[in-house]
Amino acid sequence: MIRVLSFSLWFIVLGIYQSSFGYPTGHTEAMMAGAGIALPASPGNSLFNPAGLGFLNTNKLSVTVSGNALEQQRVEFSGLNTSGSSTNLRPTLANTIFPVGNNYASFFVAAPIISKIVQPSNFSLGGTYDVNSHLSMNVNALVGGISYSGLFNPDLAWGIVLGGLYINQEVNSYYVIKNSTSLTTQFTQSYTKYTQAAIFPGLLWKATDWYNLGITVSVATPSMLGSSEYYNSQTTSSTPTTPIETTRSYDPSVTSYYDVGLGQLFKIQNHSILLDVNYESPQEQKNQDNETIKGNDKWNYAIGWRGPKNQRWMPLAGFSYSNNQNTETLLYTLGCSISQRENEVVLGAYFQKDNAQEKGASAQETIGLVFSSQVFY
């Protein structure tokens, strides 16, 4: 019984970090629900399409810092009649862009996922067992690298990113399960960390004055420098001084994956509409029993809107839908950008809802405030 509960937590963590970007990340892209493959000259191009940097027209260095000023998460745990919540402050993007001859380069690091859930609870299981539990989950994902971009001609840009992904996740759980005749306790601790190298080329074509087309392909290698530890200790009322302990060390052996994206930008009078479609291939990973857990492929559809610029500010909004068979994700964003000469500040808010569609997935709701600033020197 207890083993089933702890096994469900593994799928919760696995489902969180298989998203391309867990929460709104980027500059103006964050407030357009992640639509940005066809967007030129944005500091978020390093994440969405490095070719966009090729359309910059400046000889200045710029620094971009983005983050979530406040983020409230609520998770409903699969297989448990309880939920957890947390409030996080999360940096999402730091990017430095500078000219190199007629081209542009950038150094960037992004934190698309920083999640920490701590939840004690009391509930009944099966109508006959009372359960006291304490769950703690930490998931961190970092993406970073170097991007380089330029122009084939005034209307066609190329770009490439060489970088990588770092994942660090930890789950701790403690259960006391009892009825009128028995008592069982269990403590489980597990952590996994690994890195994956990645290459990310892209093209961006300004086909007409009112239409842009962007194409991207990213490929990540199998995991490197990976390690996992699993510890389980269980006692029962019949053997209170003789715990059953299990300790395992293993390589998570995460497989490679690829992502293909197509983006379009339509200019209609003073409005811009961005439409993005992404496909991400499935990954496989080993668990503590040396079993192969296979994820699902994922589709993401995003639509973003930039309204007309009113003096120094411009409204932004977006919606995206993702589906990986285990979970569907709905993301709503609303904000604005404020300009002062070349410098720009983006402010806004978002609501994201993850609906579980299969056993082993978790439901989640997140609401947050987002800021981003780009300063030229």
C-alpha positions as CSV (number, residue, x, y, z in Angstrom):
1,M,0.0,0.0,0.0
2,I,2.7,2.6,1.0
3,R,4.9,1.6,-1.9
4,V,2.1,2.6,-4.3
5,L,1.9,6.1,-2.6
6,S,5.6,6.8,-2.9
7,F,5.7,5.5,-6.5
8,S,3.1,8.0,-7.5
9,L,5.4,10.8,-6.5
10,W,8.0,9.8,-9.0
11,F,5.5,10.4,-11.8
12,I,4.6,13.8,-10.4
13,V,8.2,15.0,-10.7
14,L,8.7,13.3,-14.0
15,G,5.7,15.1,-15.4
16,I,6.8,18.5,-14.2
17,Y,10.2,18.7,-15.9
18,Q,9.2,17.2,-19.3
19,S,7.6,20.5,-20.3
20,S,9.6,22.6,-22.6
21,F,9.2,25.6,-20.3
22,G,7.4,24.9,-17.1
23,Y,6.1,28.5,-16.6
24,P,6.2,31.8,-18.5
25,T,9.9,32.5,-19.4
26,G,11.5,35.0,-21.7
27,H,11.0,38.8,-22.2
28,T,7.9,39.9,-24.0
29,E,7.4,36.2,-24.9
30,A,6.5,35.5,-21.3
31,M,3.5,37.7,-21.5
32,M,2.4,36.2,-24.9
33,A,2.2,32.7,-23.4
34,G,5.5,31.6,-24.9
35,A,4.8,32.6,-28.5
36,G,8.0,33.9,-30.0
37,I,9.5,31.7,-32.7
38,A,8.7,34.4,-35.4
39,L,9.5,37.4,-33.1
40,P,12.6,39.4,-34.2
41,A,15.1,41.4,-32.1
42,S,14.0,40.2,-28.6
43,P,16.3,39.1,-25.7
44,G,14.1,36.0,-25.4
45,N,15.2,34.9,-28.9
46,S,18.0,32.9,-27.2
47,L,15.3,30.6,-25.8
48,F,12.7,30.6,-28.6
49,N,14.6,31.2,-31.9
50,P,18.2,32.4,-31.9
51,A,17.8,33.7,-35.5
52,G,15.7,36.6,-34.2
53,L,18.8,38.2,-32.8
54,G,20.1,38.6,-36.3
55,F,17.6,41.4,-36.8
56,L,18.9,43.6,-34.1
57,N,20.1,47.0,-35.3
58,T,22.4,48.4,-32.6
59,N,26.1,48.5,-31.7
60,K,25.3,48.5,-28.0
61,L,25.5,45.8,-25.4
62,S,22.2,44.9,-23.6
63,V,21.5,43.1,-20.4
64,T,18.2,41.4,-19.7
65,V,17.0,40.2,-16.2
66,S,13.6,38.5,-15.8
67,G,11.8,36.8,-13.0
68,N,8.6,36.0,-11.2
69,A,8.0,38.5,-8.4
70,L,5.5,36.1,-6.8
71,E,4.3,32.7,-7.8
72,Q,1.7,30.7,-5.9
73,Q,1.5,27.0,-6.7
74,R,-1.1,24.4,-5.7
75,V,-0.7,20.7,-6.5
76,E,-3.2,17.9,-6.2
77,F,-1.2,14.7,-5.6
78,S,-2.1,11.6,-7.7
79,G,-3.4,8.8,-5.5
80,L,-3.6,10.9,-2.4
81,N,-6.7,12.8,-1.0
82,T,-4.6,15.9,-0.3
83,S,-2.9,18.8,-2.0
84,G,0.2,20.9,-1.4
85,S,1.0,24.6,-2.0
86,S,3.9,26.9,-2.0
87,T,4.9,30.5,-2.8
88,N,8.1,31.0,-4.9
89,L,10.3,33.8,-6.0
90,R,11.9,32.7,-9.2
91,P,14.5,34.3,-11.6
92,T,13.7,33.1,-15.1
93,L,16.2,34.7,-17.5
94,A,19.5,36.5,-17.5
95,N,20.9,37.4,-20.9
96,T,23.7,39.5,-22.2
97,I,23.7,40.4,-25.9
98,F,26.5,42.1,-27.8
99,P,27.5,42.8,-31.4
100,V,30.3,40.8,-33.0
101,G,31.2,42.4,-36.3
102,N,27.9,42.4,-38.3
103,N,26.5,39.5,-36.2
104,Y,25.3,39.2,-32.6
105,A,26.1,36.8,-29.7
106,S,24.7,36.3,-26.3
107,F,25.4,34.5,-23.0
108,F,22.2,33.4,-21.2
109,V,20.9,31.3,-18.4
110,A,17.2,30.6,-17.7
111,A,15.3,28.9,-14.9
112,P,12.1,27.7,-16.5
113,I,11.2,25.5,-13.4
114,I,11.8,26.1,-9.7
115,S,9.2,24.3,-7.7
116,K,9.1,23.6,-4.0
117,I,6.1,21.9,-2.4
118,V,5.8,21.1,1.3
119,Q,2.6,19.6,2.6
120,P,1.6,17.8,5.9
121,S,-1.9,16.2,5.8
122,N,-4.3,13.8,7.5
123,F,-6.8,11.8,5.6
124,S,-8.5,8.4,5.3
125,L,-7.5,5.7,2.9
126,G,-10.0,3.1,1.8
127,G,-12.3,4.1,4.6
128,T,-10.5,1.9,7.2
129,Y,-7.0,3.5,7.4
130,D,-6.1,6.9,8.9
131,V,-3.0,8.4,7.2
132,N,-0.7,11.1,8.5
133,S,1.8,12.3,5.9
134,H,4.4,14.8,5.2
135,L,5.5,15.4,1.6
136,S,8.3,17.6,0.4
137,M,9.3,18.0,-3.3
138,N,11.9,20.2,-4.9
139,V,12.4,20.5,-8.6
140,N,15.0,22.8,-10.3
141,A,15.7,23.1,-14.0
142,L,18.4,25.4,-15.5
143,V,18.9,26.1,-19.2
144,G,22.0,28.0,-20.4
145,G,24.3,28.5,-23.3
146,I,25.8,30.7,-26.0
147,S,23.9,31.9,-29.0
148,Y,25.2,33.4,-32.2
149,S,23.2,34.8,-35.1
150,G,23.5,36.9,-38.3
151,L,21.8,37.7,-41.7
152,F,21.9,35.8,-44.9
153,N,20.2,38.9,-46.5
154,P,18.1,41.8,-45.1
155,D,15.0,39.5,-44.9
156,L,16.5,36.1,-43.8
157,A,18.4,35.5,-40.5
158,W,20.1,32.4,-39.0
159,G,21.0,31.6,-35.5
160,I,22.3,28.7,-33.4
161,V,22.6,28.0,-29.6
162,L,25.1,25.6,-28.0
163,G,24.0,24.9,-24.5
164,G,22.6,22.5,-22.0
165,L,20.0,21.5,-19.4
166,Y,20.6,20.8,-15.7
167,I,17.9,19.0,-13.7
168,N,18.0,18.5,-9.9
169,Q,14.9,17.0,-8.1
170,E,14.4,15.7,-4.6
171,V,11.4,14.0,-3.0
172,N,10.9,13.2,0.7
173,S,7.9,11.5,2.1
174,Y,6.9,10.3,5.6
175,Y,3.7,8.2,6.2
176,V,2.0,6.9,9.3
177,I,-0.9,4.5,8.4
178,K,-3.0,3.0,11.1
179,N,-6.3,1.4,11.9
180,S,-7.6,-0.2,15.1
181,T,-5.2,-3.2,14.9
182,S,-2.1,-2.1,13.1
183,L,0.4,0.7,12.6
184,T,2.8,1.1,9.7
185,T,5.4,3.9,9.1
186,Q,7.5,4.6,6.1
187,F,10.2,7.2,5.2
188,T,11.3,7.6,1.6
189,Q,14.0,9.9,0.2
190,S,15.1,10.1,-3.4
191,Y,17.0,12.5,-5.6
192,T,18.0,12.7,-9.2
193,K,20.3,15.0,-11.0
194,Y,21.8,15.0,-14.5
195,T,22.8,17.3,-17.4
196,Q,22.1,17.2,-21.1
197,A,24.0,19.0,-23.9
198,A,21.9,20.6,-26.6
199,I,22.2,22.2,-30.0
200,F,19.5,24.6,-31.2
201,P,19.5,26.1,-34.7
202,G,16.8,28.3,-36.2
203,L,15.8,30.5,-39.2
204,L,13.6,33.6,-39.3
205,W,12.3,35.0,-42.6
206,K,10.6,38.4,-43.0
207,A,8.6,37.3,-46.0
208,T,6.6,40.5,-46.3
209,D,6.0,43.7,-44.3
210,W,3.1,42.0,-42.6
211,Y,4.3,38.3,-42.3
212,N,7.2,36.5,-40.6
213,L,8.0,32.8,-40.6
214,G,10.3,31.1,-38.0
215,I,11.5,27.5,-37.9
216,T,13.5,25.9,-35.1
217,V,15.0,22.4,-34.3
218,S,16.6,21.5,-31.0
219,V,18.3,18.2,-30.1
220,A,19.5,17.2,-26.6
221,T,22.0,14.4,-26.0
222,P,21.4,11.5,-23.6
223,S,22.0,12.4,-19.9
224,M,25.6,13.0,-18.7
225,L,27.0,13.1,-15.1
226,G,23.7,11.6,-13.9
227,S,23.2,10.1,-10.5
228,S,20.2,9.0,-8.4
229,E,19.8,7.8,-4.8
230,Y,16.8,6.0,-3.3
231,Y,16.3,5.2,0.4
232,N,13.3,3.6,2.0
233,S,12.7,2.6,5.6
234,Q,9.5,0.8,6.8
235,T,8.4,-0.4,10.2
236,T,5.2,-2.1,11.4
237,S,3.6,-2.5,14.8
238,S,4.5,-6.2,14.8
239,T,8.2,-5.4,14.3
240,P,8.6,-1.8,15.6
241,T,12.4,-2.2,16.3
242,T,13.3,-3.9,13.0
243,P,12.9,-1.6,10.1
244,I,13.0,-2.9,6.5
245,E,15.5,-0.7,4.7
246,T,16.3,-0.3,1.0
247,T,19.1,1.8,-0.4
248,R,19.9,2.0,-4.1
249,S,22.3,4.1,-6.2
250,Y,21.8,4.2,-10.0
251,D,22.1,6.1,-13.2
252,P,18.8,7.6,-14.3
253,S,19.9,7.1,-18.0
254,V,17.7,9.8,-19.5
255,T,17.5,9.4,-23.3
256,S,17.9,12.1,-25.9
257,Y,15.0,14.1,-27.4
258,Y,14.3,16.6,-30.1
259,D,11.9,19.5,-30.5
260,V,10.6,21.1,-33.7
261,G,8.9,24.5,-33.8
262,L,7.1,26.5,-36.4
263,G,6.2,30.1,-35.7
264,Q,4.3,32.8,-37.7
265,L,3.8,36.5,-37.1
266,F,1.0,38.5,-38.7
267,K,0.9,42.3,-38.6
268,I,-2.6,43.7,-38.9
269,Q,-2.6,47.5,-38.8
270,N,-1.0,48.3,-35.4
271,H,-1.5,44.8,-34.0
272,S,0.8,41.7,-34.1
273,I,-0.5,38.2,-33.8
274,L,2.0,35.3,-33.2
275,L,1.1,31.7,-33.7
276,D,3.5,28.9,-32.6
277,V,3.3,25.1,-32.8
278,N,5.9,22.9,-31.1
279,Y,6.4,19.1,-31.1
280,E,8.6,17.5,-28.5
281,S,9.6,13.8,-28.7
282,P,9.3,11.5,-25.7
283,Q,12.1,10.6,-23.3
284,E,12.8,7.5,-21.3
285,Q,14.4,7.2,-17.8
286,K,15.3,4.5,-15.3
287,N,13.8,4.4,-11.9
288,Q,15.1,2.9,-8.6
289,D,13.9,-0.6,-9.7
290,N,15.8,-0.4,-13.0
291,E,12.6,-0.1,-14.8
292,T,12.3,2.1,-17.9
293,I,9.7,4.8,-17.6
294,K,8.7,6.1,-20.9
295,G,7.3,9.6,-21.2
296,N,4.9,10.8,-23.9
297,D,5.4,13.1,-26.8
298,K,4.1,16.6,-26.4
299,W,2.4,19.2,-28.6
300,N,2.2,22.9,-27.7
301,Y,0.1,25.5,-29.4
302,A,0.5,29.2,-28.5
303,I,-1.1,32.4,-29.6
304,G,0.3,35.8,-28.6
305,W,-0.9,39.4,-29.2
306,R,0.9,42.7,-29.2
307,G,-1.4,45.7,-29.3
308,P,-0.7,49.2,-30.7
309,K,2.0,51.2,-28.9
310,N,0.5,54.1,-26.9
311,Q,3.2,56.6,-26.3
312,R,5.6,54.5,-24.2
313,W,3.6,51.4,-23.4
314,M,2.1,48.5,-25.3
315,P,-0.4,45.8,-24.2
316,L,0.5,42.1,-24.4
317,A,-1.6,38.9,-24.0
318,G,-1.4,35.2,-24.8
319,F,-2.9,31.8,-24.5
320,S,-1.2,28.4,-24.9
321,Y,-2.4,24.8,-24.8
322,S,-0.1,21.8,-24.3
323,N,-0.9,18.1,-24.2
324,N,1.5,15.1,-23.4
325,Q,-1.2,12.5,-22.8
326,N,-0.6,12.5,-19.0
327,T,-1.4,16.1,-18.6
328,E,-3.0,19.0,-20.5
329,T,-1.8,22.5,-19.7
330,L,-3.7,25.8,-20.2
331,L,-1.8,29.0,-19.8
332,Y,-3.3,32.5,-19.8
333,T,-1.1,35.7,-19.7
334,L,-1.7,39.4,-19.7
335,G,0.7,42.3,-19.4
336,C,2.3,45.3,-21.0
337,S,5.8,46.6,-22.0
338,I,7.0,50.1,-21.1
339,S,9.7,51.7,-23.1
340,Q,12.2,54.5,-22.3
341,R,14.4,55.3,-25.2
342,E,15.9,51.8,-26.2
343,N,15.3,50.3,-22.7
344,E,12.2,48.2,-22.0
345,V,10.4,46.9,-19.0
346,V,7.7,44.1,-19.2
347,L,5.2,43.6,-16.4
348,G,2.2,41.2,-16.2
349,A,0.5,38.2,-14.6
350,Y,-0.4,34.7,-15.6
351,F,-2.6,31.8,-14.6
352,Q,-1.7,28.2,-15.5
353,K,-3.8,25.1,-15.0
354,D,-2.5,21.5,-15.4
355,N,-5.2,18.9,-15.7
356,A,-4.3,15.2,-15.0
357,Q,-5.5,12.9,-17.8
358,E,-3.9,9.6,-16.7
359,K,-3.2,7.8,-13.5
360,G,0.2,8.9,-12.1
361,A,-0.1,12.5,-13.3
362,S,-0.7,15.4,-10.9
363,A,-3.1,18.3,-11.2
364,Q,-1.7,21.8,-10.6
365,E,-2.7,25.4,-10.5
366,T,-0.2,28.3,-10.6
367,I,-0.7,32.1,-10.5
368,G,2.1,34.5,-10.7
369,L,3.4,38.0,-11.4
370,V,6.1,38.4,-14.0
371,F,8.7,41.2,-14.7
372,S,11.5,41.6,-17.2
373,S,13.8,44.5,-18.0
374,Q,16.2,45.1,-20.9
375,V,18.8,47.8,-20.6
376,F,21.3,49.0,-23.3
377,Y,24.8,50.3,-22.5
